[in-house]
Amino acid sequence: MLNSTFYFDTVQDELPKAAELVLDLPQLGFLCTARARLYRVLAGVFVEEPSIEFLTTMADVTWLRSLESVGITFGSDFLDTDLQTLTDVLACEYATLFASSGGFPPVESVRLTGRFKQDPNYQIAAIYKRLGFVQSKGRFDVFSDQLGMELMFVAELLERCAQAAANDDEVSFKKLDKEIKKFWSLHLGRWVRGYSSLISRASNHSFYREMARFLHGFATEEIAAMGLTRLEDLDQGQLVIPKSEIALEFNPDEPVCGECPSGATERLEGPGQGRVIPITPVSSLPSELAF
């Protein structure tokens, strides 16, 4: 899907083989910069409602021609609409697709478990912290495992790779490259392809439909380029995600109301000392006495 318009094919063909001991760092740095730009564009599409500034960039003639060359074409609802109106229309579309009840939140936890702030969110937050990234607030708060945040994180890593290449630091470059592949294996690669297919079907506006198609093609090529072709997509573009079970932690030694075994007794002290009174479980009380 992506061709030399985005500086991928030419550079990719010239990449050193894995068996080679010496990396062509200048060429690899160039490739990382090109990839990072596309990650940032895609992050901007999904991280929040598009601003006028972002849409101005997306409507640039050179950029539109580049997209057309890889089969991504916006309709008249994007091309023939003034920016202010387009901003309002896409804000409604964003809310309908990603933020409303019955929509499809671009959040890994939701797509894989059916719930917000599950394991993926905390795993990714820990990765950000370990690598020295601080998630700052944009116009809205977003989860650590939100699609736009995950894409921006990889863009940051790629820019670090490019800097390492510029510094002729092969050790740092390889370390960062490994982190990117690991992140795709554990997170992005497990849900982005199926999710982007779903959004391309569900979108009413050509902007989100075409950018979802672009994300799918981009993710497919990234996975292939990184040699992660066996990576399974767990999302599968499902319309409804079954909610995963929530594991509850409790103290097994703490008494629980209504859990006394049948026939349990209690010995009373005082005037009736020595008298044994049977304890009736709550579940066996008459309905009018149950609470």
N, C-alpha and C positions, 0 to 999 in steps of 0.2 A: 504493500500500500504506500509506503513512504519511499520516495526516490531521491535522486540527487538534489532535488529542490531544497531539501532539508539537510543536505550534506551527510546523508547516511550511506547511500550505496557506494559512492566513491571511496569513502573512508573505510567502510566496513570491509570492502574487498581487499584493502591493503593492510588490514589488521594483522599483527604477528600471530603465528600459530602458538597454541598453548605450550608446545614443546620447546619453543625458542627461549633462550635464556635472557636475551636482551630485548627489552620493550622499546618500541618507537614512541617515546613519551610525548614529543611535540605533536605527533599525529593523534595519539590517544587523547591528549589534552584538548585538541580541536574538536574531536568527536564528543567529548564530555560536555563541552560548552554548548554545542549544538543540541544535544539531548536535553540539557538542563533548560534551555529556552522553551522546548516543547512541553516539558513537565510543568513549567510555570504557567504557560498558556492554559493547559488543561486544568491545573489547580484553580486558576482564576474562574474557569467556567463553573466549577462545582462547589467551591468553598463558600460562596455567598451570592446574593443577588447581584447581577452585573451593574457596575456603575457606568456613568456616561463616559468616563475616561477609558475604562476597559473596552467598552463597545466601540469607541472611536478607534482604538488600536485594532480591534477585530475587523473593522470595516475598511481598513487600509487596503488600497487597490493591490499593492504588491503582495500582501498577505493573502488576499482573496484569490489571486491568481495561483499562488503556491498551493492553496488548498484545492483549487479546481484541478490542478495537475495530478493530484493523487485521488481524485474522485469525490471530493467533499465540496458540495455546492449548496449554498443557502438559497432559500426561495425568496419570492417577492415580499413575504412578510418580514424579512430581515433587510433585504437590499433596497426596498422602496419605501421604507418607513423612516420618518425623521427620528433623530436620536432620543429626544425627550419622550416621544410616544413609545419608541422601542424599549426604552428603559422601564417604563411603566408596565408595558405588556409582558416583558420578560420577568419582571418582579412577580407578577401574578402567576406566570408559568412556573417559576422557581418554587413559589409557595405551594402550588398545586402538586407538582411532581415530588418535591423533596421535604416539605414541611407540614403538609396538611394530613389530617386523618384519612387513611386509605391511600396515602402516597407511598413513595419509596425512598426513605431517608438514605443519603449516601454515606452510610456509617457501617463499618465492618462488623461491629458487634450485632447490629440489627440484622444485617444480611446473613450472618452465619449462626446467630442464636435466637433471633426474634426479639431481642431485648437490648436496650441501651446500656452502656457502661458495664459490659461484661469483660471477660478475660482479655480479648484483643485490645480494648481501651487501655487497661492497666499495663499490659505487656509493652505496648507502644510508648506509653508515657515513660516507662522505665528505660526504654531504648533512647528516647530523646535526652533524658537526664544523663545516661551513661556517656553519650557522645557529646555532651555539652551544649545541647540545644535548649532554648527556652521558648515555649509557646506563648506568643504575645496575642493579645486580643485585637481583632479587627473591628468591623462594625458590630459584630455579634460574637458571643462566645461559641466556640465549637469544640467538639470532643476530639481527643487526641487521635482517635481512629476514624475521623471523618475523611472522606476521600481527598478533598482538597489539601488537608494537612498532610496526609501520607504522600501525596505527589510533591508538595513543596519540600518535604523532608528529603526525598530522593534528589530533588533539584539541588538542594543545599549540599548534599554529599557529592554530587557530580561536580559542583563548582569547587569543592575542596579537592576533588581528584584533579581537576584542571590546574589548580594552583600547585598541587604537588608535582604535576608533570612539568609545569613552568619552572619549578625549583629543582628539577632533575632528581626528585626524591622518589625513587622507585619503591622503596619499602612502604612509605605512607600511601602511595598510589594503590599498591596491591591490597593493603589493609582496608582502605576505603571501598575499593571495588568489591572486596569480599563482603563488606557490610551491606552494600547495595543488593548483591545477589541473595544474601541471607534474608533481607527484608522482603524481597519479592517472594522468596520461597515460603516464608512464614506468614506473610500478610497480603500484599497487593495481588500476588499471583493466585491466591486462593479464592478471590471474589470479583476482581475488576472485570474480567471478560464476560462473565455471565451477567453482571450488573449492567454493564454498558449495553449489552444486547437488549436487556429489558427496557432501558431508558430510550433506546432508539425506536422501540416499538410503541412505547407509551406516550412519547412526546407529541404534543399538538403543533408546537412551533418548530420551524426548520432549524433554528439555531441549536436547540438542545438535541434534536434528532441527529443532525449532522456531526455535532461535536461528540456525541456518544459513539457514533460510528468511527470517528477519528480515534477516540480513546481505545476502542476495541482493536483497531488495526495497529495502533501504536503499541499497546500492551502485548499483542501477539508477536510483533517483531522484536520487542525488547526481550521477551522470554526466550525466543529462538536465538537471539544474538548472545544472550548470557548462558546458553546451553542448558536451559531449565525446561526443556520440551516435555519432560514427563510430569511436570507440575499439574496437579489436578485442580480444576475449577470447581469449588464446592458450592458456589452460589447458584449456578445453573439457570440464572434468570428467573427464579421462581416468583410468581405473583404473590404468594402467601408463604411466609416463613414460619414453620412450627416453633412455638416458644420452647426453649430448652428448660430442663428442670433446674431449679435453683437449689443449690446445696446449702442447708441451714446448719449452722454450728450451735451446739448447746452443751450444757454441762450434764452428763448422764447421772450425776449424783444429786442434782437438784430436784426436789419433789415436784411433780406435775399434777395439777388439779384434775381429778377424775381418773387418775391412773392407778388407784389402789386396787390390788388384786381382789377378785371376788372372794367373800368370806373373811376378809381381813378384820381383825378386832383391835380394840383399844382398851387398855385397863385404866379405869378412873381412880383417882385418889380422893380422899375426903370421907364424908359420911358413908358413902357407898363403896368404901375401899374393898377391893377384891372382886367387885362386880364387873363382869366382862360384857361390854356392849358391842354387838356386831356393827360394822361400818358398811353402809350400803353405797355402792358406787353410784355416781351421779347418773350414769347412763340408764340405770334400772329404776330410777324414781318415776312416779306417775308424771305424765306429761304436764299436768298443771303445776307441779312443783319443780320441774326442770328449769335450769337457768344457764 
